[in-house]
């Protein structure tokens, strides 16, 4: 870096010479216009949201399956209990035999 002749005796604290300022401005301008990192951030966010939605869908599916299985079990046990009460018209069924 070449020293500025008019500021030859000054300390460089808080002072940026013209080439350094131009490099700094180019760097800041490249950060403002470069969108390569933004694409990665958007894709990462999209992947997280997609995986979250898939996890919720699996959880809801498992919950509905468990509920349907519990309902089937209750229906079958009610049918089994009701079938033990069915008898022919002139015969005593198991419930009537136990009651007598």
DAWO-V90018 format. One line per field, one symbol per residue. ss: DSSP state (@ for helix, = for strand, . for the rest). A space follows every 50 residues. Layout:
ss = ???
This chain:
ss = ....@@@..........@@@@@@@@@@@@@@@@..@@@@@@@@@@@@@@@ @@@@@@@@@@@@@@@@@@@@@@@@@@@@@@@@@..........@@@@@@.
